Amino acid sequence: YLTTNGSAASWAVLDTDANTTTKGLYEHAHTISSNYTISSGNNAFSAGDITINSGVSVTIPSSSQWVIT
């Protein structure tokens, strides 16, 4: 992606930690603030209390599961 420090633009690599991480801990938000659909055939998990904002939905296909621990 293209980024800038305010005076010069440069290309950077997006670090998504999509499937693996070398970090000792992995953090995620405890509030879901926009609609989310789990991909069909995939599962999802969250840790701790989860709040889904008013008017926001999480869609879980019949072939998927969402586990909250």
C-alpha positions in Angstrom: 0.0 0.0 0.0 1.0 3.6 -0.5 1.9 5.5 2.7 3.2 8.9 3.6 5.0 10.5 6.5 3.5 13.9 5.6 6.2 14.9 3.2 7.2 11.9 1.1 5.2 8.9 -0.2 6.5 5.4 -0.1 5.3 1.8 -0.6 4.9 -0.4 2.4 3.9 -4.1 3.0 0.5 -4.6 4.8 1.0 -6.8 7.9 -2.3 -8.5 8.4 -1.3 -11.5 10.7 -4.0 -13.3 8.7 -3.2 -16.9 9.6 -0.2 -16.9 11.8 1.6 -14.7 14.4 4.9 -14.7 16.1 3.6 -12.5 18.8 3.2 -13.8 22.3 -0.3 -12.4 22.5 -2.9 -11.6 19.9 -5.4 -8.8 20.5 -8.8 -8.1 19.1 -11.5 -5.6 19.8 -14.3 -6.7 22.1 -16.9 -4.6 20.2 -18.2 -5.4 16.8 -19.1 -2.1 15.2 -19.8 -3.1 11.6 -21.6 -6.0 9.9 -19.5 -9.1 9.5 -20.1 -12.4 7.7 -18.1 -15.4 8.4 -17.0 -17.0 5.1 -19.0 -20.1 4.3 -17.1 -23.2 5.4 -14.9 -21.2 7.8 -15.1 -20.9 11.5 -14.3 -17.9 13.8 -13.5 -17.5 17.5 -13.4 -14.6 19.9 -12.1 -14.4 23.5 -13.8 -12.7 26.3 -17.0 -10.7 26.4 -18.2 -9.5 23.0 -20.5 -6.5 22.3 -22.4 -6.2 19.0 -23.4 -2.6 18.5 -27.0 -1.7 17.8 -28.0 -2.2 14.2 -24.9 -4.4 13.5 -25.2 -8.1 12.6 -22.8 -11.0 12.5 -23.9 -13.6 9.9 -22.9 -17.2 10.5 -23.5 -19.6 7.6 -25.0 -23.0 8.4 -21.6 -24.6 7.5 -19.7 -22.4 10.0 -19.4 -21.8 13.7 -18.5 -18.8 15.9 -17.0 -19.8 19.3 -16.7 -17.2 22.0 -14.5 -18.3 24.9 
